[in-house]
């Protein structure tokens, strides 16, 4: 990732904070085609942008949670829109952490802000996703491994605004 991209994203990217309170921030480009007739990012595209932002946080090779690539299912998704995101707001910043880490699932929190919106300002989009580890062979949930759980706990902290 270049220094220019970090500057253009309006803030630091990647992992920030100390274990037990870390945040992962990804920059996502907004394409012209992501907009609807009202010129803000369409709901389905926003969910896709959030999903794509989650990849470098959880699924890239070398991460303890990369094993979830072979089996993870979304069990719940909640999206609250508190503002608009438009094409000109990109690249958007998606800040992510865990609200809960259980035996087989975790609740990931996502906040989406325009490039020019400070982290101290309210997010335009606030999303929680409950994700369960899943064994495709047995078609049943599985327990998180010690390594997966340990990594997720580094991002576990109380509700942030």
N, C-alpha and C positions, 0 to 999 in steps of 0.2 A: 504494500500500500504506500503510495507516495505521500510526501509532505503536503503537496498541493491538494490531494483528495481530503486529507485531514483538515486543512484550512477551509476548503470549500464546504465541508460537511458541517461547519459551524461549531466544532468542538472535538474533543479527543474520541478516538474510536478504539475498539477492542476492550480488554479487561481493565477496569479501574476499581480501586478500593481494596480493602483488606479481606482476607478469608473470613467468611461469615457475614459479609456485607458487600460482596463484589457486585458489579454491574457490567454487563456486556453491551457495548454500543456498536451498532452496524449502520453504515450509510447505504441507502438504497436509492438508485436513480428512479425518477418518476418519468414514465414515457408519456408522450402526447396521447397515446391510445388508452392510457389508464383513466382518462377523464370521461365523465358522462356529459349529458347535454347541459348541465348546470355548471360545467367547468371545474368540478371538484372530483377527486379520485373516487371512482365507483367502489361500492362495498366489496364486491368479489375481488377486485384488483387489490384493495387494501389488505384483505386477508392473505392474498398471495404474497404481497410485499412483506408482510409480517412473517409468513412461513419461510420465505427466502432469507430473511434476516436471521432467522433461528439457525440456519445451516452452519455458519462458521462458529457459532457459540456452542453447539451441541454435537454436530454430526461429522465434522472434518476428521480425517485420518490423524491418529495420534492423540486424540482426546479420549479420556476414559469413557465418555458417553457415545463415542463413535459406534459402539456396538448396537446402539438403538436404531441405527440405519437398517439393520436386519429385522427389526420388529418393534414398532411403537405405534400406538393408535391414539387418536384424539378422542377423549371421552366427553369433553365438555368445552364449549367455547362461548365467551361472553365479550361483546364488543360494545363500547360506549363511545359515541361521537360527541365531543365537546367543542369541536371547531372544524373548519374545513381544511383540507389539504388540496392544493392546486399544483398544476405542473410547474409553475414558477417557484414553488416552495422546495423543490428538490435540489440536491439529493436530501431526502428526508432522513432523520435520525431515529432509529428504533432502539430504545434502551430496554434491556431485559434482565430479569433476575427471578428467583424462585420465592414464592410465597409459602409453599409447603413442599416438603419432601417426605413421602411416605415409603412404605415397604415395596410397593409395586408401581407407584405413580408419583408425579410431581405436578405442581401448579406453577406455570410460568407466567409471569406478568410482563407485559409489553406496553411501552408508552411511545407514541409516535409524535414527533415534533418536526416542524419545518426547520430548514437549515438555519434560519435567522431567529428561531425561538430559543431562548435560554432554558437550561434545565430547571431553573428556579420558577419558570412560568408554567402554567397548566399545559398538559399535553392535549393535542387535538384529538387523539385517539387513545383510548385506554382499553387494553385487551387482556383477558386472562384465558389461558388454555390449560386444561388438564390433560396430561399425556401419560399413558400407561405403557410400561414395558410389556411386550407381547411376544409369545412364542408362536411363530407361524406354523411349525410342525404340529403342535397340539391344539392350535387355535384357542389358546387360553392366555390370560395374563401371566407374567412371570415376575419374580422378585427382582428388584434392582440389585446389581452386583455391589459389592463393597466399594469398588473403584468408582462405579457410576454414582452411587449415593454420596461418596466423599466429595466428588467434584461438584455435584449439585448443591451440597451443603455449603460449599464456599460462596455460593450465590444466594443463600437463604437468609432473608432478613425481614423485618417487619415492614408493613405497608409503607411505601414511599409515595410522595406526590410528585 
